[in-house]
Structure formats: structure tokens, C-alpha cells
Amino acid sequence: FFFISGFILFKKNIIWDFSTCCGFLKKKAKIQLIPTFFFLAIYIFIFDFSIYDSVVDPFKIGYWFTLALFEYFVLYILFRYVCHKLGKEDGSDICLLIYAFLVLGVTPTGLMLIHCYDPLICNVLGVSQMKYFLFFALGTLVRKHFDKVQKMLDNGKVTALFILLFFLIVFVVLHYGYEKKIFFKDLYFIFSGAMGLMLVFAFFRKYQNSFTQNTKLGRILQYIGRRTLDIYLLHYFFLPRNLKSFGQFFAENTNPTLEFVVSMAFAIVVVAICLLMSNIIRISPILGHYLFGVRLEK
């Protein structure tokens, strides 16, 4: 999702001057922050969570993604703005990747270009989620160099290499484990994540005709895709409260096929309920606008 967000974000011929940056961040704050804090507050109230514990929780009891994504937007705009002022527009690509690799090994008590010794501050800011910035940066770069990426993916030898390396790394990790080797864990995170993303990207590109508006599957997936923010903000209310018991069951009774079927059943039901609630809320244009970013008709 961070990769997709970066891919959609990048636009050519945008001059990232001060007014453009401020306008962009104002728009994103309205879409990313207001709905998140609104639903987070309701979730805390309904399930009687501690406000303090929820705020200092690096995962914000689940509502961390949109907050982390907004932080990524801020960083992206900062790099673009600085490079624009220096007259080095393409330099922001290098800055994005350097920063992404620097924060890969970050922990709640680690580093984020600056020393962050206070675990409380790190948790509030969600520093541990900065490592996913790598995929956001990759998304922007793939979109910027889309023609070259498409040529690369059209090369059967390259895609074969991606597939073989991806599964080779996964098999090695499954056999030897990586928990105690931080450096190896970061390498696994980088290469398996990047190659996995490219495989998914290549898969949907190769079979794109199956996901157009002309197919039933395509219409369903595109409809769900347009409501991903709604689903994300609502789904925590409808997840089964005893999911840990299911997790423990499958941990003790390994059965990947059954686990997949059960997980998909849960997902389909929860997504369906979220879409229903989304449509009910969207009956009000004002609520749809402020909670899900729907444009108000003039």
C-alpha cells in the first residue's frame, strides 16, 4: 500500500515551490489526519482503551498507516522542495533512497537521521514505521521511470530471475530463520520486499485485461480499490474480537490451506460490512467529504 501510494503520488512537471507544498500538505492533512483521529477516538471510546496508551502505542491500536503515510508525504515534499530550491530536481530521487536505507534498521529507541533516545517520543511519532518508507520511495521512482520499468518487466529473463531469487530467499529464511541476525533481517526485508512488489506489479500488468471495467472481477476490485480508505478506517470495528485464539490454533495446528480459507472468509465478510457502512455514511455529502475525502459537489 505504501508502494501504491508513492506510485500514485508522483506527477511529472510539478514545481514543488512553497505554495504548492503547503497546498498539497493541507489537502493531505484533511484526508489523512482528520478521519484517522475521528475514528480512532470512537474506537477508543467504544472499546474503552486508554487515550494515553493509544497515543504512545507506535501502532496507535491499529490506526498507524494513514499517520505514517502523512509523515511520508511530509518527507517527500521536503526533499522535493529542497532540491527545487537548489536547482537539482533529480537529486530528490537520491535523497529518497538514501533516507530510506538509513532508516531500515530503525527501532523505537533507534535513529532517524537524528538521535531519538526517548522511546516515548519515538513511539508517538511512529519512528519504527519509518522503515516502510523504502517502498513508498520505490513507488515514486517506478512511476517516474515507468517506461524503463515496463521494458524490464517485459524481459522474460528478468522476471524469471525475480521469481527464482524471491523464492530462494524465502526458502532460506524459512529454513535458517533471521530473528537474531539484524543485518540479515534487513537484507531479507529489502530484497524479498522489493522483488515481491515487482512480482505483484508484473502479475497485475500481465493480466490487466482481467481487471478492467469490462469484467465482473475487475469492477468489483476497482470498486473496493476506490474505497480502501473507508475500509481501513472502519474494519477494526468489525474484526472478530477473538482473532488471537484463531492465530494460536493455527500456530499449534499448522494448516496453511485451511488458514488461508478462514482468513479469506473473514476478510470478505468484514470488507462487505465496511462497504455497507461506508455507503450509509456517504449518504451525507458532508460526512463523506470529511471522513472519507469525497469531493463536495459545487
Stockholm file with secondary structure:
# STOCKHOLM 1.0

chainA/1-298         FFFISGFILFKKNIIWDFSTCCGFLKKKAKIQLIPTFFFLAIYIFIFDFSIYDSVVDPFKIGYWFTLALFEYFVLYILFRYVCHKLGKEDGSDICLLIYAFLVLGVTPTGLMLIHCYDPLICNVLGVSQMKYFLFFALGTLVRKHFDKVQKMLDNGKVTALFILLFFLIVFVVLHYGYEKKIFFKDLYFIFSGAMGLMLVFAFFRKYQNSFTQNTKLGRILQYIGRRTLDIYLLHYFFLPRNLKSFGQFFAENTNPTLEFVVSMAFAIVVVAICLLMSNIIRISPILGHYLFGVRLEK
#=GR chainA/1-298 SS CHHHHHHHHCCTTCCCCHHHHHHHHHHHHHHHHHHHHHHHHHHHHHTTCCHHHHHHSTTGGGTTHHHHHHHHHHHHHHHHHHHHHHTCTTHHHHHHHHHHHHTTTCCTTSBSSSBCCCHHHHHHHTGGGGGGHHHHHHHHHHHHTHHHHHHHHTCHHHHHHHHHHHHHHHHHHHHHCCTTCHHHHHHHHHHHHHHHHHHHHHHHHHTGGGGSTTSHHHHHHHHHHHTHHHHHHHHTTTSCTTHHHHHHHHHHSCCHHHHHHHHHHHHHHHHHHHHHHHHHHTTSHHHHHHHHCCCCCC
#=GC SS_cons         CHHHHHHHHCCTTCCCCHHHHHHHHHHHHHHHHHHHHHHHHHHHHHTTCCHHHHHHSTTGGGTTHHHHHHHHHHHHHHHHHHHHHHTCTTHHHHHHHHHHHHTTTCCTTSBSSSBCCCHHHHHHHTGGGGGGHHHHHHHHHHHHTHHHHHHHHTCHHHHHHHHHHHHHHHHHHHHHCCTTCHHHHHHHHHHHHHHHHHHHHHHHHHTGGGGSTTSHHHHHHHHHHHTHHHHHHHHTTTSCTTHHHHHHHHHHSCCHHHHHHHHHHHHHHHHHHHHHHHHHHTTSHHHHHHHHCCCCCC
//
